[in-house]
């Protein structure tokens, strides 16, 4: 039995006058356990997607009729959708692969 602790940085930004960037760290822990007389090889994969959302904001002055300002921009964020672990089990005697399976890791933590 062994475990892996992995971290992936994610960045996001928002353009409204000035661009700001926020850094997020995604932390995931999982175990790679083999049954008796077997060997397990585990590979974790995180899927990240870039999201771009165009927007138009209209600012209106409370006391001055007709005083409107429009601002256009794009909200961008790199998001983590899921982490999957591929597990391959091998027989220790024959060294042959017995089976493979894929598990979704649901315990993602944002730091």
Secondary structure, DSSP 8 states (H G I E B T S, - for coil): -EEEEEEEEEEEEEESSSEEEEEEEEEEEEEE---TTEEEEEEEEEEEEEEEEEEEEEEE-SSSTT-EEEEEEEEEEEEEEEEEEEEEEEETTT--EEEEEEEEE--EEE-
